[in-house]
Every structure is written in structure tokens, then in C-alpha cells.
Amino acid sequence: MNPIVRFALASFAAPLAIALPALADGLKGAPAPFDKGGVKVALISYISAGDFFQACQAGAEAQAKSLGIDLRIFAGRQDAGEQREQILQAINLGVEGIVIDHGLPESLSDVVDQALAKNIKVVAFDVNLNNPKIPQVEQSDHRLAQLALDQAIKDNGNSFKAGYVYVAGFAPLDRRNEIWDKVKAANPDIAETVRFGNVSDTTAVTTADQAKAALRANPDISVVFAPYDEFARGVKLALTDLGLAEKVKIYSADISTADIQEITEPGSPWIATAATNPAVVGAVSIRAAALQIAGETVPQNIVVEPVLLTQDQLRSANVQTIEDLAKKIPAFSTSAAATADWIPAAAF
């Protein structure tokens, strides 16, 4: 999820990757090269800030640890040029696999081709690189949007004025937007009154400022579709500041412990979200890279299925953290995508 504006290559020293220790003796019963240990994989993110991305990284770290992978983590700063440089750094480090987490496809294709030319296996999460050699991991963004919007219609009927938070150019948001367009076409009395959005290192705060202006100018809005949790946080902050929390309902995608607190607090306008466990998504991305490195077949599209989480459901189950959620709603905590008998379960 990145701004549309491209950034120039950073002129300052490139950031160092964080390396996690690997199992020196390898993984018993695993195919080469995992039987020897020390397999190097790079996780290169476009965004690192925010609970979702931190949890995704934690899941990747946990799965890498279980596989004895020497994981090099490059922190994202929403800078397309810096992400390009990080991929080149990973190539020079001699990694055997690269997981790319979000980014601008047009700024990545040529450096990714360089990695593939060196037989480095590449996996992409929520960035469409349009290359049959690169498995695409996604959260079923179409399903995420459909679940949230089905709940919005269930709660509000199929005739309401809506605000919509969207930034074009990001694969997950673009896929979620396709469902928004279909839902509007199927329900012509759902009116998109205003559209706004921003992705930056202060997404929630910037979105809140935009939402305040949009809500003041459009007082008839009763629903906001904010299909990214940082968007939803910003809209919630705006509604609270404007004293409109009882008049407008928010429907979103993604979940974190901080989100759960905001959804379940008294008087919250954040009614429902559709989500996958970001830690599971991170783990699946690492597994996909490992399978490729081991020479095994990996599907072109790897989908982690989401679940709908309503405010009432979270409150009634007394869910307070992601850990609670994983225990009380098992479908949230597991995925059979991109796995094999020799791959140990990640502990997160």
C-alpha cells in the first residue's frame, strides 16, 4: 500500500538488514538445502509501520525460525526507490529467496528480474508483479471486501449515503475496490457521496483530517467503507472528534490487537471488519519461498481465506487481543496454504 507518487532513490546510506539466527544443524527430514541449515531469505517490506505489518513480520520470523532460515529483514519506509535498493542489497547478500511485501509494481519489475536471473526465488505478498515465476500471496481481498460490505448491507439496508476511503495503485486496495464497484452496481441506492484517502507513515492521522472535512461537507453520510484498518482508525478518530460516533458506522478490512480495542470500546462506530491473521500471512509467504527453494511446486496464486469479525461477536466472546482471537476463532489462526509435511508449524 504505497503512495502513487514515486520516490527517488535514496541518496543517503541504505539501511542495514536485520538478520535472525538460523539453525546450524539444519532441519531433520527436510529436503536440501534445509537439511543443512543456513538458508538465507530476505523479507523486503514497503511498509513496516502499523500493527498489521508488524504482526505479518512476526509471523514470517516465527516460520523462518522453525525452518532454520537465516532471515534478513529490510524495514519499509513507504519509499519505492529505497525498496528497489533493498532488493539489490539482498541479491548481493547471496540470498536464496526474497519475499516482497507490498510495493509499486512498476518500480520493482526490473530489479526482481535481476533476482530471478540469479535463480533467487521470489514471492510477492499483496503486490502484483505479473510474472508467472513469482507466486502471489493474498488475503483474498475480494472476499475481505465482500464480507465487510455484506455486513454493511445487513445492518443498514441497501440504501444509504456512504463515504469511501481508497487510494489507487495498491494491489490489495484495487482488488477491494473492484468489489465496492460491484456492490454499488448491484445496489443503485447505495450512493458514494465522497471519496478520500492517503497512504503514508501517518496514514491514520492524515485520513482523520481528510475524514473530518468530508464528514462536515456531507452530513448525510451514515456508512463509511474503509477497507484498510489504518483508514478505519483515522475515520473513527474523526467521528469521535466531531461527535458523530453514534450516527456513522465504519466497515473495514484487517485486524490487530489495537484494532480490537478500538472496535470493542463503548460507543465505537467501528462495527465490523473482515480479516486474516497477519501472522499467518507472513508465515505463508515464508513457506512459499521455502517450497520454491526446495524445488517443490507452488501455486501461482496462494490465498489465505479471511473471516468476518463483528463488534458484537468480539464483545460477546470477550476478545481483547489477537491471541484471544486466534484461540476463540480457530479459523483465524491457521491456513493450509503453501505447506508440506516437512515444514514445522510456526509458533506465534
N, C-alpha and C positions, 0 to 999 in steps of 0.2 A: 504494500500500500504506500505509494510514493507520490510526491507532488508531480504534476505534469511537467513543470519546468525542469529542464535538465541542469545538472550542476557540472561545472568544470572539474577536471581532475585536480585533486588537492595538490597544492604546491609545497605543502609542508611535509614533514616526515610521516610516512604511513604508520598506522597503529600496529603494534605488535599483536600477534595472535596469542590467545591463551591456550596452553597445552595441558591436557588432562593425562595423568599417568595411565599406562596400559599394562595388561598382564604380561609379565616377562615370559612365562612358560606357555603361552597360547591357550587355546580353548580345547579341551579334550573332546574328541569325537567330531570336531568341526572340519570342514574341507579346507584345503590350502586357499589362502595363506593364513587363515585364522587359527590353524593348528599350531603355528609357530609364534603367533602374537606380534604385537608392534605394528599392526596395520594402521597407516596414517590416513585420516579422513578430516576434511575441513568443513566446518559449518559456517557459511557466509551469509549473514543476515542483512537485509536492507534496513530493518527497524529492530532495535533492541529494547527500546523503552516501552513500558506498559506491561501489565500483568500477563496478558495473553502471550506475548513474545518471550517473556522471562520463563513462563511455565513451559512453553514449547522447547526452549533451550534446555531446561531442566530435564525434560523427558528425553531429549536427544543425548544429554550427558549420561543419564541413567542407562539407556540402551547401549551406548558406546562402552560404558564400563563393563556391562555384562558380557560384551563380545571381546573384551580386551583391546578395543580400538584406542589408538593414540589420537584423540580428538583435538583438533586445533579450532578454536572458536574466534571468529572475527566479528567484533561488535559493529552493528549497523548504526549509521548516523543520518539516515534518510538522504544520503548523498550518492547519486548514481555513479559519479566519477570515482569516488572512493571505493565503491563496491567493485568496480572494474579492477582497480589496483589491487584489491584484496584477492581477487581470483588469480591474478598474475603472481602474487606472492605465494599463494597456495600451490600453484604449479611449480614454482621454483623450490618450494619446500619438499617436493617429491611425493606429494600425497597420492594415494591410490583412488580416492573418491572425494567428491565435492558435493555437498548439499547446499543448494541455493534457496534461501528463504526470502521470498518476495523480491521485488525489484522491477526495473523498467526493461522489458524485453529488448527494445531497440538499442539499449546501451550495453547489453550483455552478450549478444549473439556472437560477435567476433572473438571475444576472449574465451567464451565457452567452447567455441570451435577449436581454439588452441589447446584447451584441456583435452578434448576428445581426440585430437590428433596425437596426443602423447599417451593414449589408452587410459586416461583417467576417467573413471565412471562418474557420471553427473546425474543428480536427482534434483528436481525442481519442486518446491512447495509453493503453491499459490503464485506462480509466475509462469506464464505460458511461453516457452522458448521455441515452440513449433518445430521440434526436432524429434524424429522417431527413435533416436538413440537415447533420448532423455525421458525417463519415466516422470509423469506429473502426479504429484501427491496433492489431493484437495480434500476439503471438508464436505464435499457435495454441496457447494454453495447454492445451487438451485434448490436443493431440499431445505437448506437452512432458511432461505428466504420464504419458501412456500409454507413451512411450518409456522413461522412468525406471522405471516400475513393471513393464514387460515385462522389463527387465533385472534388476530385483529378484527376480522370479519365476524367471527363467532361472538366477540364481545361487543362490537359496535354496529353490526349490520353491514349491508353493502352500500351504504350511502353516508359518506362523511367527507369533511374537508381535511386534507392531510398535508403535513409538512414532510419533506423528504430530504434526507441527508445523503449526499452522494458526491464522489469525486471520480471522474472517468479516468481510465488508463491503468487501473489496477485489476488484474485478472479476477480476484475474488469479488470485488465490488461490481465489476462489469457483469459477472455471471449472476449476481444477486439482482442487479438492475434488470436483467432480462425477465426475471420472474415478476418484478414490480410492474414492468410494462404489460406483461400478460394478464396480471390480476386487474390492472386498470382497464384493459381492453374488454375483459370478461365482466367487469362491473363498472359500467359507464357513469354511475352516480358516485363513484369514489373520485374526488377531484384533487389533483395535486395542486395545491394553492401556491406553494413556494418550494423552491429547491435551493439548498445551500450546502456547503461542505468545505473542509480543509484537512489536509494531512501534513503534519509537521511534528517536531519534537514536543509541541504543546497542543496536540490535537484537541483534547477535551476543552481546554481553556479557550482556544480560538473558536471552536464550534459553539461554545456557550455565548460568546459575543455575537456571533452570527445569528444564533437562535433567538437571542433577545430582540434583535432588530426585526427578524422575520415574524416573531410572535406579536410584537407591537403593531406591525403593519397588517397582520392578518389575524384579528382576534377571533375569527370563526373556526380556526383550526381546533380539532378535537383529538386528532391522532397524529403522531409523528413516527414514521418508519425510519429508523436509524440503524442500518444493517452492519454495524461495527460497534463494539462496546465502548470505545473511546468517544464515538459520536454520541451514543446514548448518554454517557456520563455528562457530556457537555450540554445536551438538551435538558437533562434533569437539573443541572445546576442553574440553567436559565429559567426553567419553570419555577424552581424554588425561589430564586431571587425576585421573580416577577409576581409571586403569589398565585401561580396558576397550576400548582401541582394537583389540585382536585379537579381541574377542568380538562386537562390534556393527558392522554395516555401514550406511553412510549413502548414500541415493539422493536426488538433488536436481534442481533446475532452475536455470538461469542459469550464467554463467561469466565470469571475469575473469582477468587475469594473476595476481593474488594467489590466486584460487581454484585455478588450475593448479598453483601452487607447493604449496598445501596438499593437493591431490589426489595429486600425484606424489611427495611426500616419503616416505621409508622408513617403513613401518608405518602409513601413513594409513588410517583406516577409511572415508574418503570414496571410494566405489567407482565411482560414475558420476553424471553429470549430463546433462540434456538442455538444449540452449541454442540461442539465436540469437546472432548478433553484435550486442551492444547498439549499436555504432556504426552498423550497418546499419539498425537500428530507428529510431534518431534521424534518419538520412538519409531514410528512407522517410517519416517523419512530416513533414519539411520539404517533400519532393517533393509530398506530398498537398496541403499547403497551397498550394504554388506552382501546382499544376494548377488548383485551385479559383479562385485569384486571376486566373489567365489565362483563366478561363471554360470550362475543359475539364471533361469528365465524370469523376467519381471514384467508384469503387465505395463502397457503404455500409460494407462490411467489407473491410479490407485486411489480409491475413495474411502474415506473414513466417515461413516454414517453419523449424523447428528441426532440429538433428541430435543424435544420441546420442554422447556422449563418455565413454568408459570410462577408468578408471585405466590399464589395460593398454595401451590404444590410445595414450594420451598419452605414456606412458613409452616405448613401442617406437618412436614417431615422434620422441622427444626434443623434445617440445613444451614450451617453457618460458614462453612469453608468448602473449598474444592475437595478436600479429603473426606468430609462428610458426604458430599455429593457422590463421590466415587463409591463409597460404602453403601449408601442408601439407594442409589440408582445404578446397578451393575452395568447396564448398557453404556453408561457414560465412561466407564473406566477400562474398557477392553476393546480390542479390534483384532480381527483375524487377518487383516490386510498385510501383505508383504511379510510373511513369516515362513519358518521351516522348523523341522524337528530339532535341528542343531542350534537354533537361536534361543538362548535363555530369555526368560521373561525379565523385563526391566523392573526394578524396584523403585517405585515413586508413589 
